[in-house]
Amino acid sequence: MPRLRVGVVFGGRSGEHEVSLASAASVIAALEELGHAVVPLGIARSGRWVVGGDPLRALAADARVALPSGDADGAVKKALADRAEAVDTASGQSLVRTEPAGSLPPELRQGLDVVVIMLHGPYGEDGTIQGLFELADVPYVGASVLASAVGMDKVTMRAVFQAHGLPMAEYVVVHRHEWRSARARVAARVAQTLGFPCFVKPANLGSSVGISKVRDAAALPAAVDLAARHDRKIVVERAVRGREIEVSVLGNDEPAASLPCEITYESEWYDYSTKYLEGQARVTVPAPVSPEITRQVRELAIAAFRAIDCSGMARVDFFLEGDRLLINEINTIPGFTSTSGYAKMWEATGLRYTELIDRLIALALERHRDKSRAS
C-alpha cells in the first residue's frame, strides 16, 4: 500500500476514554511502522478537539489518575508507555491546542486519505462521528453511521437480531419514563418474564459501565436506577450461566470470521474491573471448544455482522450455554491494542497486527470508492 496520510481519532466523551487512548497508542505505532504519516486527533472529555504536537500524550497525562492499572496483559499501561518512549520529549508538546467541539480543526480539513476511529462508547461508536466524516467526505475505518448506531444501541440491536432469527437470551426493555411512573408494574413484568438472577444494562454504553447483576427482586430498583442515570432505555436480560466466547469479523461485502477465543475469570461476572484490571481475565485463543461449535460461532458472527449491515470490523460476543450459542452483542469498535482480543484472534488465525491494520485501511478505502460510485 502506498504511503498515506492517516488521521487517528481517540479519547472522547464516554466512560471508555482511557481504553481509547491505549487502542490509539498501539494503532499509531503500527501505522508508523507501516510507513504512513499519522495525524493524531484527540477529543477531550469535554468534547473539545485536542490537536497539534502530541495530543495522545496530553490526554494520557490528563487521564493518568483515572487510568486502570491495565488489562489482562497490561496493554493499557504498555501501549501508552511504548508511545511515550517513541516520541521525543521535545517534539512539540507545547504546540498542543484545543478547538471547539463543534468545529472542524485544520488537521481534519487538510487532505487526510483515511481516518482510523479509535473511540469507544457514545459519541464515537454510535454513528455520531461517523456522520461527521460522511459530511466531510473522508474515508474512515469501520462501520457506517447506521451500523454503528444499531450496534451501539442494545435495544435496537436486539430487535434487528431477532428479526434475523439470531439466538439471544430472553430480555425485557424498560424506558426511563416508564420506570419512574410505574415502578411496581415494571418490576412485576421483569419478575414474571425473566425471573432472577438477571442483568440490568443501559442501552448505549460499553465496557460494562452502568451494568448490575440482580440476584433477587429487592435488588432490582437500585440496578434500574443506576442504568437510568446513564440512558433513557434499559435492557433487562436473563442471566445466562455459560461460557464467554468471542469472535472477530473482518471485511465489507464478504466478511470473514477469525478463530474464536474464550474469556475466563474468577469474579462473578465480566464487569469493568474484571475487563481492565491486570490479571483479572484470561483470553484463550483459540477457544477450547469442539470443531462444530467453532463452525457455528463463526457462522453466527458473520450473520450478526451482516444483520446490522456492518463493514470493516466488529467483535461479536457470545454465551455458550451447554451446547447452545447465544449472541450477547456486537462491538463495532472493539478494544484494539496488539494484546486485545480482536487482534489476538486474528493473529491466531494468521493475520499479524500490522497486516490487520493495513487490511482495515484498504477496506475503508474500498467502501468509500464503492459509495462514491453509487452517488
N, C-alpha and C positions, 0 to 999 in steps of 0.2 A: 504494500500500500504506500502511495506517495506521502511525503511529509505534510501533515495537516495542521491547521490552527484549531485547537480543540479547547472549548470552554468547559470547565468543570464547576458545577454549582453545588454548594454544600452549606451546612449549618441549618438555617431555617427556624421557624417559629414553633415547631412541635416539641413534644417531650422527648423526641429521639434526636435532639440536636447533637449531642456528643457522639452518638453512634454514627451519625452522618459524617462527622469530622474524620473518624477513623476510616470509614469507607473511602472518603475522598483522598486521604493521605496515600492509601495503597494504590488507588487508581492513578493519581498524579505521577507517582513513582514509576508505575508501569508504562504510562504514556510517554514519559521522558525516556525510558529505556527503549521504547519503540521508535524514538526519534521525532515525535510530534512536538510542536510548540504549544505549551499549555498556558491557558489564560484562566487563572483561578478567580472564581466569582463567589464570594461569601455572602451569606444572608444572616444578619444578627437576629437574636431572639425578638427584637423589636420589629423586625421586618425590613429594616434598612439594609441596603446593599453595602457590603464591605469589599472594596476593590483597591487595586494598586498595591505595590510592594508584595507582602506575603500575607494575604487575608487569612489563610489557614492557620498560620501561627498566631495571628492576632486573636482569632476566635477561640483557638485552643487555650490561649493564655487567659481569656475571659472566663472560660468554662472550667478551668483546671480544678477549682474547688468542688465542682459538681461531677467531675468525670468518674465513672465507675472504675474500679481497680483493674478491670479488663474482662474479656470474655473467657471462655474455657481455655483458650490458648494464649491469653494475654494480648489479643490482637489490637484492642483499643489503645493500650499503652504503647505497644510495639510500633504500630503504624505511625502514630504521632511522633514518637521518639525518633524513628528512622527518618521521617520527613524533616524534623528539626536538625538532625545531623547532616542531611543532604543540602540544606540551604545555608549559605554563608551568613553568619550573624550580621554582617554589614551589607546585606543585599537590598537594603531599601525599606526596612521595616517602618521607618518614619514616613514613607510615602503612602502608607495605607490611609484610605479616606472612606467616608461614608457618603452614600447617595440616598435620597428619599425613597421610601418603599414603593411609591407609585411610578417611579421614573425608570427609564432605560439607561443604565450607565454607559459611557462611551465604549467600554470594553465589550459590551453586548452588540454595539452598532458597528463595530469595526471589523467586518469581514471574517466572522467565525465560520469555519467549514462545518462544524458539528458541535453539539453540546452534550456532555455526559451529565445527567441529573443524578446527583448522589444525595438527594433529600429523602428522608423517611417520614411518613405520617402526614398529617394535614398540611396543606399549602405546599406540598412537594410531591406526594404520591397520589394525590386525589384529583389530578387533572387541571388544577389551577395554573401552575407554572407551565405545564404543557400547552395550555391555551395561549400563554404569553409568547411562547416560541412559535406556535402556529401563526399568530398575528404578525410576528416579526419574520416569518418565512425562513426560520433557521432549523435545519435538521437536528433532531435530538434522539438520544438513545432511549429505547424503552417504549412503553405502551402509549397509545393515543389518549386524547382527552377523555373520550367515552370509556375506554377500557380501564384507564386509571381511576376514574370516578366510580365505576361499578366495582372494581377490585377493592377499593378502599372502603366502600360502604357495606358493612356486613349484612345489612338488611336487603339491599338491592342485589348484592352478590348471591345471597341465598335464593332469592326469588328467581334469578337467572339460572342458577344451577338446578333448581327444582324444575323449571320449565324444560331443561335439557335432560331431565331424568337422572341426574347425578346423585349418588348416595350421600346423605348427610345425617347427622344426629338430629333428633326432634328438637324443635325450638319454638319460642313464642316471642313476638315483637311487642314491645311496650313503648309508648310515646310519653315523653315527659309530662305533657299537659294531662294525659290520661292518668298517670301515676299520681299527680298532685290532686286531682279531683275525685279519684275513685280507687284509693289505695287497697281497700279491702277486696274490692271486686277483682283487681289485677292480681293480688296475692292469691286469691282463690283459684283464678284461672291457671296460674303457674303451678300451684299445688296439684290441681286436677289433671292438667295436661302433661306435666313433666315429672312431678314429684321431686324428691330430694335424695342425694345432693344434685345441685345444678350450678352452672356458671352464669354470672351476670356480666355483660360486656357492653361498653359504649360502642356504637355502630361505626365510628370513624376514628379510631386510634389504633396504634400498633404497639409492639413490644410489651404487651400485657398491661399497659397503663390503664388504670381505672377498672380492671377486672377483679372480680371476687369469686371465690368458691363458697357456695352457700350450702351448709350442711343440714339445715332444718328451717322450718317456716319462720322461726323467731329471728333468724339472721338475714332474712330476705330484705326487709325495709332498709337497713343500713347499706346493703350492697346496691340496691337500686338507687338510693340517694347518691351514693358515690358515683355511679355510672352517669346519673342525670346531671351531675356537675360538669361532666365532660361533653355530653352530647344530648340532643333532643330525642334521639332514637336509641333504643336499648334492645339488645338481644339477650334473651334468657335461654340457655341451652342445656339439655340433659348432660350430666357429667358422664363422659364415656370412660369406662375402665379398659384401657387398651394401650398399645404401644404407639409412640410418636414417630411417624415416618415422613420424610420429606423428599421431594424430587425437584430438580432444576429443569427448566424448559428454556430452549433457545431457538429462535427463528422468527420468521414472518408468516408467509403463507404455508410453509411446510415445516412446522416446528418439530424439534426432536427433544426427547427426554433423556436425562442422564441416568446413571445408576442411582438408586435411592440411598439415603442414609437413615440411620436411626438415632434419635436423641434420647439419652438416658440420664437420669438424675436421681438424687436421693431425696430431694424435697417433695412435698405433697403434690405440687403441680408446677408447671413450667411458667413461673412468674418472672417479673422483670429482673430481680436479683439473681435468680437461677440462670437466666439467659446471659447476664452480663458480668457477674462476679466470677473472678478467676477460679477455675476448678469445680464449679458447681454443676456444669453439664458436660456430657461427653458425646462427641459425634463419631459414630461408627460408619465408615464408608468402605465397601458397600454394606447396606443393611443386612444383617444375618436373617434373611427370610428366604422362603422357597423360590425357585425359579418361576413358579406360577404367580405368586404374589408380586414378584418383581415385574413380571409382564403386565399384570393388571394395574399396578400402581403407575407404571409409565404410560399406559394407555389412558387411564383416568386423568393423569396430569395434563396430557395433551388435549383431552376432551374439555377439561376445565379452562385451559388456555384459549381454546377456540370458542368456548361458550361466551366469553366476555369480549371476543374479538381482540385478543391481546397481540402484541408484537414485541420483538426484541427479546425480552427476558421475563421470567417470572419464577418464583419458587412456590410450589403447591404443597401444602401441609396436610397430612392425613392422620387419622387414628386407625390402628389395626385392632379391631375388637374381635378376638377369636380369629376366624378366618375371613372376616368381613371388613372391607375397607370403607371408611367414611371420610369425605373431604371436610377438612376443618376450614381452610381459607386459601386464597391465592394472594401472594405478595408480589406486586409488580415492580417494586424496587427493593429487593432483599438486601440484607447486610452484604457488603462487598469487599471486605478485606481479603487478602490472599488466604486467610485461615477461616473465613466464614463458610458456612455450609454450602452456599450456592457454588462458590469457586471450588471447594474441596470435592464436591460431587462431580463437577466437570473434569477436574484433574484425574479422579479415579476412572473416569470414562475415556480419558485420553486427550483432553484439551487443557494445555497449560494456561496459567493465569493471563500472561501477556497475549497468548493466542485468543483467549476468550474475549479480552477487551478489543482486540483487533476485529474479531468477528462481529461484536456488538456495534462497532462503528460502521462496519460495512453494511450491516442490516439497517442501521439508521439512514444511511445514505440511499440504500436501495428503496426503502419505504418512501423517502422524500421524493425520489425520482418518479416512483410509481404514482404518487399522489399528484405530482406536477403534471404528469401526462393526462391524468383523469380530469384535471381542471382546465 
